[in-house]
C-alpha cells in the first residue's frame, strides 16, 4: 500500500510504499477510493513543519518549557537528541477517508460496504468500528469525503444549541465554516458569515448566508448588530484559524445577553471579562467530532455510549451528516476546488500551501486493488545470505515505535547485528525506520517475521500486553529473544515464557539497561569490595501520565510498577548481588485529587545477604527535579548517582566523583552484551533465573499495591 507522511522537521510530504496494515480486533480494513485534504488542519501542520526552529518554539511555548526542564535534568546533548528524534518522526496526514470494506472483524460491517472513516491518506486503512459509518446509496464517494470535517462543525452546533429562527454568526468560512453555515441553515437559523476572503463569502452567500468582509472595511460588530435587528445575535460559532483574539472579542460584543459562543477553530484567547460578565455570555470550546473523541475505550475498545445518555457520539454525528448529504441539505460540489490523483499527492500539498483559492482538495485512488494488499516490502538488496552471515545476529524487530527506532535499533546496529526485518501493525512506521536504519524488509505480518528462517534473533518492542506472547512464540520458533521490559504482566504469562525458554535453549534478554550504565558498573565494582550488607535508596521521579494513557491500562500496559518500576527492582537486585527474599510496598492512599495512586509508591526489598533498599517511585514530583537518583550506603561510605550524569562518593576510600558529558543509561552496552551472547554463545548477560525473579517480584509488588486502599 501507499501512505502520505509528513516530516515535521522539513515540512515535506512524502508518498511511502508500505506493507498493508493489520486488521485489528474490533475494526475493519478499508480500500480507499477518495480522501479529502482538510485545508485548515493539514495546512497548519505543513506550515509548522516548514517553519524554522525558532518559529516552531514560538508556536508551542509549553513544549519549550518541557525542553528547558529536560536540559536542566538530563543535560543539553541528551535533550538535543530527543528533540531531533521527535521532529524527525514522520506523521501520517489526513482524517477524511472514503472506501470499501475488504476485511472485517465486527458484525456491524460486511465486506463490500461503502464507508467513511477518519482513516489517513492511504490506499488501505485500518480503522476501529466506532470511527466508521456506512454511506447511504444516494451519496457519492466525493460528497461522503466531507463527512468528518462536517462533523467537526456539527459538534460545535450541538454545543451552541441553536433553535429555529435564531440569528447565528459563523466567523471564518473555510471548509468547516461553509459546512457549518449549511447545517445552521438546515436547522432553520439565519446566518451571517464573516471572513476576509470574498470567494469564500460568495460561497456562503450561495448557501443562504448574509456576509461581512472586515478586509473590505466592514465592521463585524456593526454587521452583527444590524443582522440581529439591533438586539444582538443569539450565538457565534468561530471556525477561524488565527493567532488574533479579535474574533472572540467581536463575538462577545455582537452577542445578545446570555448569547452563546463556541470555538471550533483556533484563535487567541485574550478575553475581555467585562464583555462576558455584563451579558452573562456562555463560552465553550468544541472537541473535534463529538463525544467519544480521544476516549480509548470508545475508539480503540469499541465500547459505545448508551444512546439514552449520550445521544450524539462522534459516530452518530458522522451518520447525521451522511443523512443530510443524502437529503441534499448539505451540498459539497461547490466546495471541491481540486481533484488530484493519489500518486501525485505531493502536488496536492503544494496547492494547499501555494494556492490561496484551494478549498476542498480531493485525492482520488484508482490503482488496482490486488496491488495494494502486500504485507511485506523490500527495502534494500538482500546482501549476504544467512549461510554467509553464519554466527551473526540476524535480527527481526517487532514494533517500530519511538524508543525502539530511536534507541534500540541503532544500538543493535552499532553492536554489529544484521537488521533483517522490521514489523509494525500500521506498516508505514516499519518502512520509514527500516529504510533509515538499513533493514532489508518491512512487514505488517508479525507471524511471518517470527517464522522467517533468515532471522535467528527477535527483538520485541511493542505494547506490554504482547511481550510474553511474542517472546514465547519466538523462543518456540528457535529464536534468541530480546524483550523491552516488562517480560510479562501476569503469573500465567511468566510461566509460559519460562516453559518456552526451557524448551528452546536460546538466549533470552530483557532490556534492563540501567545495570549496564557506566556509572552503575562503577558503583557495582566499588560495592563489591565491601563485604557487608548494603542499604539502598532509589528515587524515580517518573512524572505524571494521564489516567487514560495505555501504560496505565492494567490489561495493556500493566500499570507503571510492572511497566517501569521493574527497572529499579532489577537495578537494586544487580547492585545487591543477592536474591530477593522479601518485598513490601505502600502506595498513596485513595483520594479525590488523584485518579491513579499506584504510581506514587514506596517499595522495600530484602535480599538474601541481609541487604535491603527502598524504591520511591513517584509521579507527583517537579519536572525540574532530576528524574533518577540512586544512593548506596555501605562500609561507612555513600555513593550517589544523579540522573546517570554524575557519580559522587562520600567518605568512600579511593573514590570522590565521576561525571559524564552526556547521559548514559546503558542502552548501547545492554544491546551489545546481548548481541555478543547471541553470536559467541556462553552465558547470558543476565541469568534467566534472575530475569524471571525480577519479573515475578514486579508482579508481586503490583498485586500488593492494588490490594491497598
N, C-alpha and C positions, 0 to 999 in steps of 0.2 A: 504494500500500500504506500501512498504518499501522504505527507502531512506538512502543513506550514508551521514553521517555528521562527521565533524572533530572538535575536541576540540582544540582551539588554545593555551590553557594553557598546555596541556599534549602532544598534537600531536596524540592522539589516535583517530582512525577511528571507527565509530560505525554504525551498521545497525539498523535503528529505524523503528518500526511499527507505522504508522501514518495514519490519515484519508486521503482519496484521495483529491487532490487539486480541487479547484473550477474551472469551465470553465469560463474564463474571457471574457468580451466583446472584439471582435476582435482577438480571439485566438482559439486554439484547445486543446483538451486533447489527449495525445498520450500514447498508451500502448507499453511500451518499449520491444524490442526484443534483442538489443545489445547496449552496450555503450563502448566507448574507454577511458581508463585512459590516460590522457595527461602526459607523463612521465616527461616532463620538468616542467610545471606549477604545477602539483599536487605534484611532489617530493619536489619542493621548499616550498610549503605550509606545507607539512608534516614535513620537516626538520625544518621549522620555529617554528612549534608547539612543537616539541621535544626539541628545544633549551632552555636553561635557560634564566632567565630574563635579565641577563647582555648581553647575545648574542642577544636576541631579541632587546634590546635597541641599541646595536651597529649596527644592520642591518637596523634600522629605526631612524636615528638621528633627522629627522624632527618631529617624534612623541614624542621623548624625550623632545624637546623644548616645545611642546604643554603641556606635563605633568608638566614641571617645571613652565610654566606660570600659569597653573591651581593651583599648590601648592601655588604660590605667592598670588593668588586672593581668592581661595576657601578654602585653608588650606590643611594640609597633609592628615588627615583622610578621608576627602571627596574625595580627589584625589585618594587615595589608593582604596577606594570602587569603584570608577568609572573605574579605570584600571582593577581591578579584574573582574568587571562585563563585561567589553569589551572582555577580554581574555577568559572569561567563556562562551561567546556566541558562541555556535557551528555554523559552517558554512557548507553549502552544498558543496559537491565536484562534479566535472565533468561538461563538457560542450560539449560532443560529443555523441549525442543520436540518436538512430535509432528506429523507431517503427511504429505502425499502428494507424491512427486517429480513435478514438472511439466516440468522440463528437466534433462538430464544431460549431463555431459561425460566420463563414465567408464563402463567396461563393467560394473562391479560393480552398478550401479543402473539400473533402467529406469523410464520414465515410468509412473506409476500405483503404484509401490512405496510401501507404508506404512513410514515410517521414524521413528526417534528421532534427535535430534541435540542438540548443545549450542548451537543457534541461539537468539537472543534472543527476547523477546516481540514478535513482529511477524507480520503475516499472510502475509508471504513472507520466507523467509530463504535466504541463500546460504552453503553450508557445504562445506568440504573433505571428501573421501570418508572419511578416517580418523576423522572426528568424527561419522559416521553409522552406523546399523545397522538392518537390516530387522527389522520386528516380526513375530513368529510369528502365524499365523492365529488362534489361540485367545486372544490378548491384546488387550484393549480399548485404545482410544486413551488413556482416562483412566488405566488402570493403567500403560501404557507411559510416561506422562509422568514417572513416578517413577524411570526407569532411570538417569538421570545422577546424581541425588543418591544413589541406592543404590550406584552405582559408587564414589562417594567413600568410603562406609563399607566397601565390598568391598575397596578398596585398603588400607585400614587393617587389615582382617582378614588379607589376604595377608601384610602385613609382620609381623603378630603370629604367624603360622603356628600356629593352633590345631590340636589333634588331637582325635579322638573321645574324649569323656568328660571333657575338661578343664573347669575352672571359670574362667569369664571374667566380668569386670565391665565394664559399659558405663556410663560416667559422663556424664550429660546425655542424656536421651531425647527430644530434639526429633525433627524429621523424619528426619535422618540416623541418630540414635541408635536410633529404633524400627525402622528398616530393618536396622540393624546387629544388633540383637537377633534379628530373624527369621533373618538369614543365619547367625549363630552357632548358633542352634538347629538350622537345617537341616544344619549341619556336625557335629551331634552333641555340641555343648557344653552344659553347664549355664551359665545366665546370671543374674547379679544386675544389676538396673537401679537406678541412683541418680539421683534428680532431686528438685527442690523442688516439683514440680507433681503433685498427686495424680491429675489427669485423665490425664496422660501416663503415670504409673506404672500406672494401671489398664489402659491400652492395652498396656503392656509385659507386664503380668500375663496379658492375653488371649493374648499371643504366646508364653507359656510361661516367662517370667522371674520370678524372685523379685524383691522390690522393697525399697527403702530410701529414706526421705524425711528428709534431715537437717533440713529445716524443721520437722518434727514432733517434733524432739528425738532422732531416731535417730542413732546414731554410725556413720558409714560404715565406719570401720576395724573396729569390733567386728562390724558386719554382715558385712563381707567375710571376717573370720576365721571366724565361725560358718558362713557359707555354704560355705567351703572345708574345713569339718570340722577346723579348727584348724591346718591346715598352710600356709595362705596361698594366695591364688588364683594360677592359672597365668599370667594376663595381665589387663591393663586396657586398654580402648580408650576414650580420652577424646574424646567428641564434644560436650562442653560449650563454651559461649562465655562467658568471664568474664575479668575482669582479675585475679582472685584466683589465687594459686598453690596454694590448698587442694586442688583436685582432683589435682594432681601429687604433693603431699605425702602425701595419703591413699592414692593409688595405690601409692606406694613402700612405705608402711607395711603395706598389706594383702597385698602380693605375697609369694610364697614365694621362697626362694633361687633366683636365676637366672630370676626371672619376667620377663615382657616387658611393657613399657608403650609404647603407640603413641598419639601425639597427632594426632587428626584435626581437632579443633576449634581454638579459640584460648583459651589461658589464660596466666596469669602463669607465669614460668619461674624463680622463685627457689627453686632446688632445694637440698635438704639433702644434701651429699655423703655423709654417714655412712650415710643410708638406702640409697643406691645402692652404696656401697663394700662395706658389710658383707654385702649379699646378692648382689653382682655382678649387679645388675639391668641389663637392656638397655632403652634408651630410644631411640625413633625418631619423627621427625615424618613424617607421611604427606603426599604431594604429590598432591592433587586426585584425578583419576580413575585415575591409574596411569601407567606408563612411556609416554613419548611426549608427555605434557603439557608445554607450553611449548617443545617442540623444533620449530622452524620447518621442519626437513627432514621431520619426521614429519607434522606437522599441515598446514602450508600446502603443503609439497612433495609430500605423498602417498607418501613412502618408508617402507614398513613395516619393522619389525624382524623378522629371521628367527625363526620360531616355535621353532626348536630352541635359540635363545639367550635369547629373551625370550618366555616362554610367555604372559604376561598383559600385553598393552598396554592402553591405555585403551579402544580399540575392542573388544578381546576381553573386557574387563570389562563393557562395555555388553551384549555378546552373552550373557555368562554370566548377567547379571541378567535379561535377557529370557527366557532358558531357565527360570530359577527362577520368573518370573512365569507362564510357560506351564504349569509343573508344579504351581503352587499353593503352592510353598514360601514365596513372598513374597505377602502379602495387603496390598492398598492401600486397599480400600474404607473400612476403619476410620480411615484417615489423612486422608481428604478431609473437611475441615470446611466448606468453602465452594466454590461454583461461581459464577463471575461472568462475564457476557458481556464479551468483549474490549473492546467500545466503552465499557464502564464501568470500565476498568482503574484510573483514579484512586480509585474507591471501594474496589477491592481493596486498594490500598496504605493507605487509611485503616483498613481492617480489620486489616491487618498490624501497624500501629503502635498501634492503639487497643483491639483485641480480644485479650486475653491467651489466649483459648481458640483463636484461629486457629492452624491447623496446616498442613494441605495445602490451599492455595488454588489452584484450577484456573481458568484463563481459557479460555473456550470461544469458538471462531471460527465464525460462522455466515453471514457476508456472502457475496455472490455472487463466485465465483472470477474471472470476467471483469473485475469492477470493480477488482480488485487489481492487474492487470497493466498498469500505466500507467508509462511510463518518463520522462514529463515532467509537472511540475505547475506551475501558475501561482502566483506569489507576490504579485503586485501588478498593478494596471492597467497596460496596455502603455504608456500615456503617449504621448510624441511618436513619430511614425513615423520610419523610417530617413531618409526624404526630409527631414523637418523637422529631423532631427539631422545633416544632412549636414555633414561637416567635423569631427564629433565622433568620439572614440574609443568605439566600441560594443563592449564587452569581454565575452568569454566566458572564464571561469576553468575550467580542467581541474584538479581537485584541490581538496579542501576541508579540508586538514589544519591543524595548529596555526599554523605560520608563515604560510601563505597567508592564513588567515582573521584572524589577529591583527595581521599587519603589512602584507602586500602589498595585500590588498583595501581596507582603509581608506586606504592611501596612494594607490591608483588613484582612489578616490572623491574624496579631497581634491584630487587633481590635476585633477578635472573630468571624468573618464571616466564614461560611462554604463554601469553594471553590468547587463548584459543577461541572461546565463545563467551558471549555476554547475553543474558536474558532479562527482559523486563515485561511486565504484563501489558503495558501500552505499546511496546515496540520501539517508539521513537527515541526514548532515552538510551536504549541499548545501542542504537545506531550512532547517536551523537557522541557518547562517551567511548563506544567501541572504536569509532573512526579516529578520535583524538588520541587514544592510548595505544592503538595498534592491534586491536583484536582482529582475528581473522574472519569472524562472522558474528552476526547479531540475530537473536531469535526471540520469539514470544512463547516458544514451546519448551517449558522447563523440563518436562519428562524426557524429551529428546536430548536435551543437553546432558542430563544425568546418564542417559544410556549411551551417549556418544563414545565410541571406542578410542577416538582421538584425544580424549580427556582422561587424565588419571587423578586429577585433583579438582574438588569443587569447593568454592567459597560462597558462603550464604550470607547475604547482607539485605535480607527482606524484613518485613514486619515480624515482630517477635512470635506471633502465634504460628508461624510457618517454620520456625527454625528447627524444632525437633523432628517434624515430619520430613523435611528435606534432608536433614542430617542422617536420619535412619535410612531413608531411601538411597542416598548416595553411598553410605557405608555398605549397604547390602548389594549395591551395584559394583562394589570393589574399588571405590574411590577413596582417596585421602580427603579429609573434610576439615575446612576452617569455618567456624561459625562465629559471626559477630555476636557478642553477648546479647541476651542470655541464651544458654543452651536449651532450656526448657521452661515452660510455665507451670507445669503440674508434675506431681509424682509419677503419674502414669506415663507421661511423655518422657520423663527422665529414665524410667525403667526400660522403655523401648529403645532409647538411644544406647543405653548400657548394653542391652542384648545385641543390638546391631553391631556395636563396636567389638564385642567379644567374638561375634561370628566372623567379622571381616579381617581382623588383624591389621587394619590400616591405621594411619596416623589420624588422630582427632585433636583439634586445637580450638580453643575458644579465645576470642580477641581480647584477652585481659592484658592490654598493652602496658598498663601503668607499671607492672612489675619489671618491664624491660627498659623503662626510662633510665637515662644515665645517672640521674641523681638518686633514684631508688636503688639502682645497682650499687652505688657508692654507699648508701645507707645500709644496705644488706651486708656489704663487706665489713663495715665498721661494727655493726651489731653482732655479727658472727664471732667477733673477738671477745665479746662479753659472755661469759659462761654463767649466766644467771637469768631468771625470768625478766621479761621486758614488759613495759606498760606503754600503751599507745593511745593517742588522742588524734582522731582524724575528723576534719570538718569538710563537708562538701556543701558549699553554698550554691545549691543547684539552680536556684531561680524558679519563679512561678511558671507553670504551664497550664493553660486553660483546662477546665474540667472536661471539656468535650474533645480534647486532643487524643489521638488514637493511643498514645502511650499510657493514658490514664484509664483506658478501657481495659478492664481486667481480662476480657476474653481475647483481646487483640494485642495489647501492649504488655499486659500482665501487671500494670502498675509500676511505679518508679523504683520501688525497692528491688523487685526481681529484675526490672529492666535496666537500672543504672547503679543502684547501691551495691549490686553484686560486684562491681569493680572494686569497691573498697573492702568488701568481705574477702575477695581474693588477695588484695594487696596486703591486708593485715595477716592473712594466712601465710603469705610468702615471707614477710618480714619476721614473723614469729618463728617460722621454720618448724612448726609442730602442728599436729592435727587439732581441729576444733572439737572441743568436748562439751561446750555449753553455749547456748545462745539465748539471750534475753533482749527484750525490746519494749519501748514505750513510745507511743505516738501522742501528738497533741490531742486533747480531748475534743469531743464534738462540740461545735459552737455555731452560732448563727452567721458568723462572718466568714467562715472557711467551709467550702463545699468538699474539699479534699484535705484530709488531715494525715493520711498515711505518709505523705512526702514531707512531713515535719516530725522527725522521729529520732530517737537515740537507740543505737543497737550496741549491746555489750557482748563481747565474745570471750570465752575462756579457752585456753589451749592446754594441751597435754603436758607441757613442760612448766606449767604454772604461770605463763604469761597471760595477760588479759589486755583488753583495749575497748574503747568506745568510739563508735562512728556516729557523728552528728550529721544526719542527712536532712538539710533544711531548705525549704522552698520559699521561706518568708524573709530572707535577708536582703541587704542592699546590693544592688548590681555593681556598685563601685568597689565593694569589698572583694578581696581575692576569692576566686571560686573554690580553690582547694588548698588545704593546709594539712600537713602531716607532721606529727610530733612523736618522737620515741624517747622514752625515759629508761635509762639502764646504766648500771655501774657508776652512779653518781654523776652522770652526764646526760645531756639532752641534745637531740638532733631535731632540727626544724626545717621542713621543706615547704617553701611558699610557691604555690602555683606552678611547680615544675620549672621555675626560673632560678631560684636561689636556695641553696642549702647552707645552713649555719650550724656550727657546733658550739654548745655552751658547756664549758668545763670538760670538753672532750679531748682527751690526750691525743696530740698529734693531728688534730683537725680543727680548723676555725671556720672556713667558708669556701664556697664554690659557686660561681654564678655563670649562667648561660646568657648569650645574646638573644637567643631565640628559644621560646618554649618548646620543650621536647617531652611528650608524654609516652614515648616509646613505641609508636605505631610502626616505624620503619624497622626497628630492631625486632619487634614481635613478628612481623611478617617474614623478615629474613631468617629468623630462627626456625619458623615453620617450613619455609621452602628448603632450607638446609636439611631438615629432618626427612622431608619427602625424598629429596634427591640422594642423600647419603645414607639414609636409614639410621639405625641406632635408636637411642632413647628419645622420647618426645620432649619438646621444650617445656611442657607442663605435664606431669604424670596424669594419666587418665583418671586414676582414683582421686587425685586432687581436684580435677575438674568436676567430677561427679559430687565430691564432698561439698565444694563451694556452691554448686547448683542446688543441692539439697538444703543446705543451710539458708540460702537465699529464699527458697520457698518456705522453709520453716519460719523464718523471721516475718515474711509477709503474712503468713497464716496467724502468727501471734498478734500482729498489729491489727489485722482485720477483726479479730475476736474482741478487741478492746472497745470501750466506749468512753 
